[in-house]
Amino acid sequence: MKIVHAANHFSPCLGGIEKVVKDTGMLLAERGHEVSVVCLDRCANSGEKLPEKGAVGKIKIWRIPFIDLKYYKVAPAILGKIKDADIVHVHGIGFMSDFLLATKPLHKKPVVVSTHGGVFHTESLSSAKKIYFSTFQRALLKMADKVIAVSRNDLKLFSGICKNTVLFENGISPQEFTIGKKKPNSFLFVGRFSSNKRVGLLLEAFSRLRKESFALTVAGNDWEGLLSEYLKKNVLLGIDTKVKYVVNPSDEELKGLYASHEFFVSASQYEGFGISLAEAMASGCIPMVQDNEGHKEIIGDSECGILLDYTDMKGSAEAIGKVMLWGPMRKRHLRENCALRAKDFAWGGKITELEKIYSDAIGKKTGVKTGKSKGAEK
């Protein structure tokens, strides 16, 4: 199959969706498919224009210009990049999904859409988002050959407006991660520096433990230009010597951070599917994360982590203080549980399942019933 993934951002940009597109693209290419990615020609909040063409392994990259309306990235040039596609897989809800669904009568390509949390990651413009979702998306998503919910939370949300929604949870590659020598009382957050991730709440909680011996690392992409605000807050809270920031870490740097930290922390308000949490668990990091549907789904009944309410800064600080007193045997037991649970999210047979979704969509367009794809038979 000739598969085109459409996403706002891709390599060298960093993020959860970017990681999913890369992982699925590489695995599909290994199975004999021709894979390309069409994305915008700048990373989020960056003025640097990226080259029009590129590649990651066997994945071809096409980057296109766009009009930045902040919450809506208008890039009609995508239409010219899907001419040879057998299937188009759009990642996320926004202009690309709207435009490619609305223009299906023109391009006549099968289109599947992955939800990735929809438009509800933050409470900003919440009323407008609800109207956009319940009216505009209700109409457009009916034109999708399949809507792919990446989490049970998304399945519940999207199946309410589109019956053609199926659950296909994102995955990770656990074998890529190792449990290294853990630094005592080391805590790690990995994610975008954006308002919905609520890094400020983490800083507030840890500031209540400033007399204790701990190290907090905050790693990710400065998505909303919040780094300077975080740095000022560190000084005001008296924890500037205990908090380190790693901006735009490479894959190898991330693996090293996961391997060396004892705990993974996140105060994120909302998660579609917490990829960084799953990767941290694969590396033996013990989660201390916000009690939300995405986090609960990943931790499950594995007894490997703690769900907190970081808006209760006193309570979350007390919980962090308690885990710092845990003995090595208890930590080792929880690390092993976490690594075992992370294996449940291995891509494994998921790629065959994704190929089936693609084949069914192509068969629906041509009217031909499809069995296993050529790649799946290898």
N, C-alpha and C positions, 0 to 999 in steps of 0.2 A: 504493500500500500504506500501511496504518497501521502504522508501525514503532515499537515501544517498546524502547528501550535500558535495561537495568537494570545499574547499577553502584553500588558503595558510595559513591563521591564524584564530583561533577561541579562545574562552575562555581558559585561562585568558587574552589573548591578546585583545587589545582594538582597535576599528576603526569602520568606517561606514559599511564596508562589514560584519565584525564580528557581528555588531548589527542587520543587516538585516537577517543574517543566524540564529541568536538566536531567533529573533522575529517570523520569519516564521516557524522555527523548533518547537518552543513552541506551536504556534497556530495549526500547523498540528498534533502535538502529542495529543493535547487536543481533536482533532476531530477523534481520534482513529487510526492514522497512526503510524507505527514504524519508528522513525526518528533517523538517526545517522549522524555524521559529521566526515569526514576524513580531517585532516589538517597536516601541518608540525609540527615537534616536538620542534620547538623553535619560540618564537615571533620574529618579525623583529628586527635586530640589537642587538640581545641578545645572549649571550653565554650559557644561562641557558637551559639545556635540560629538557623538560617537561615530565611527566609520559606518558607511552604508552597509557593507558586507562584513561578515566574520564567520567564525566557526568555533565550536567546542567539540572536539573529537569528530564524530561523523555527523554532527548536527550543523546544518547550515543556518546562518543567521542573516535576516534582512531587517534593517532598521529604517524606520520611516519618519518623516517630519510630522509635527502635530501642532494644533492650536491648544494652548494650555488654559482651560477655563477653571483651573484649580481642582474642582471635584469631577471634571469631565474633560477627557483628553480626546479632542476631535482629530481623527487621523484617517480620512477617507482613502488615502493611498493604499490602504491594506487590500482594497478590492483588486488591485493589479497584481498582488503577490499570491493570490490563491487560485490563479487560472488553471494550474496543472494539478491541483490537489484532488485526491480521491475523498478526503475527509478533512474537515476543519474543526479543531478542538480549541475553543475559546476558554481562557482561564480568567475567571472573575466577571463580575457584573459591572457594566459601564458602556462606554461608547462602542468598543469593539464588539461586544455581544449584541448590543442594540442594533448597530449598523449592519452587521453580517446577517442577523435574523431578518431585519426589515428588507434587505436587498436580496433575499433568497430567490425571489422570482427572476432576478437578473443573473446572478452567478450560478444558481442551480446546483450548489454544492451541499452535501449533507453537513450539518453543523451540530456539534454537541457542545454543551456549556458546563464547565465545572464551577460550582458555586463559590468556594473559598470564603465563606462567611457572608456573602452578599454585600450589602451596603451598610450593615449595622455594626461596624467595628467601634464606632464612637457615637456619642449622643448628639453631636453637632448636626444641625439641620434635620433633627429627628422627625419633625412633622412633614417636611418636604420629602424625606426619604420614605416615609410610610405611604404617602400618596403615590410617589414614583413606583414603589414596589407593588402596591395593591392594584394599581390601574395599568400603568405602562408595562411593567414586567409581566403582569398577568396576561396581557394581550400578546406580547412578543414571545415569551417563552413557550407558548403553544406552537410556535413555528420551529422550535428546536427539535431535532430528531431524538435527542435525549438530553435531559438535565441531570447532571451528575452531582449529587450531594456528597461533599467530602467528609461529612460527619453526621451523626444521628441528629444533632441539633439542627443542622442545615436541612436534613431530610424532613423533619417536622415542619420547618419554616416554609420550604419551597413546595412540598407536596400539597400545601394548602392553596396554592395558586396554579400549580401545574401537575396534572396527574402523571405526566410522562417523566417522573423523577425517580431515579434509582440511587441506592447507596453504594458508593465506591470510595472507601476511606483512603486517604493518602497513606503512603508508606515511607519507610526508611531502609537503609542498608546497614543492619546492625553489625555485620562483619567488618565494616569500615572503622568501627569505634573500639577503643580499648580502655580497660580500667588501669590507669597508671598509678604512680605513687601520689597519693592524695595529700595535699597540704592541710594540716589541722585547721579546723574552723574557717575554711575557705568557702565562699559563697559566690555563685555565678548567675548572672542574668544574660540571656542572649535574645536579642530581638531588635526591632526598629525603635529608634528614639522618637516615639510619637505619643500623643496625649492619651490614647486608649491603653497604652502599655503601663502608664502610671508609675514610672520609675521614681517620681518624687515621693510616692508612698513608701517605696522600699527605703529610700534615704531617710525618711522620717522614722521608720521603724528601727533601722540600724543605729540612728543617732541616740536612741535611748539606751544603747549598749556601748556607747563610745569609750567607756572605761574598760571594756572587755577586750580581749585579744582576738580580733577577727580580721579578715580581708574580704572585701567585696569587689568583684570585677563586673563591670557593665560593658557588654560587647555588642556591637551591631552597627547599623547604618543610621546616621543622623538625619532621619527621614523628614523631620519637621524643624530642623535647626535648633534643637533644644539643648545641645551640649553645653553651651555657655551658661545657660540657666542652671543646669545640673552642677556645674563647677562652682558657681556662686553659692548654691544651696549647700554644697559640701562644706564650704568655709563657714557659712553662717551656723551650720549644725555642729561644727567642730569635728568633722570626720574626714577632712580632706586628705589626711595621711593614710587613711584606711580604705579609700575607694580609688580604684583604677579604672580608666576607660580605654577600651580597645575599639577604635573606629575602623569600620570596613575590614574586618578580619578575613583572611583567606580561608579556604576550606581546611587547609593543614593547620593554620593557627587555631581555628575553632576546635578541631579535634584535640589539639594539645590542651586547650583550656578545659574542655570537657573532662579529659583524662586526669587532670591535676586538681580539680576542685571536688570538694566533698559534697556540697549541696547545690541544688539548682533552685533559684528563687524567681518568682514572677507575681506581680500584682495586677496583671493584665485584666482589664474589665471584660473582655470578650475574646474567645478563641474559636475559630472554625475547627481547625485541627492543629494542635500544638506540636509542630514538627520539632522545634528546638527542645521541647520537653521530652519527646520520645528519644531524640538523639542523646540528650543528657543522661537519660535512664540507661541507654545502651552502653554508656561510658561509666556507669556505676555512680552517677550523681543522685543523691537522695532529694526528691522534690519537696519544697516548701512553697506551695503555689496557691494563688487565689482560687477560691471555691467558685468555679464557673463550669458550665456544661462541658466545654472542650477539655479542660483539665481533668475533670471527673471521669470522662470517657477514657482517657489514656491511662490514668492510674488504676481505674477499675477496682477490683477486689484484691489487688496484688499485695497489699500491706507493705508498700515500699515508700510511701510518702505521706505528707501532711497537707491537708487543705485548710487554708486560712482566710480570714477576712482582713485584708490589709488596711481597710478603712478604719478598723479598730487597731490603731497603732500601738496602744498599750498591750492589748492581747497578743498581737503578732510579735511584738518585741519579747514578751515573756516566753512565747513558744520558741523563738529563735534562741533565746538564752538557755532554755532547757535542752535543746538538741546539742548545744555546745558542750554539755556535760555528759553526753552519751559515751559509753565505753567502746573500745575497738571491736569487740565481739558483736555488739548490737549493730554498729555501723556496717560491719562486714556482711551480716545477715541481710540487712536492708539493701545494700548494694547488689548482692546476688539476686534478690527478689526483683529489683529494678531492671537489671540486665536481662533477666528471664522474661519479664513482662514485655520489654521492648521488642523481643523476638516475635511477638504476636503481630507486630506492625511491619514485618519484613515484606518487601515487594513480592518475592516469591511468585506464587500463582496469580497475583493481582494483575500482572501484565497480560497474562492470557485472558483474564476477565475483561481487561480494557480492550484488547484486540477484538473480543466478541462484541463489545458495545459498538466499536467502529464498523465491524463487518455487518452487523445487523442494520446500522444506519445506512450503509452503502447499499445493502440488499433492499432496504425499504425504498430507496430512491429508484433503483433499477427494476424493482419488482421480482428480483431473483433471491431465493432463499439461500443463505450462506451457512456453511459449516465452519470448520476451523480455518483460520487464515493460513497462508503459506508460512508466515513467520512462526505461528503456533505449532506447526508440524515439525519444526526443526528440532 
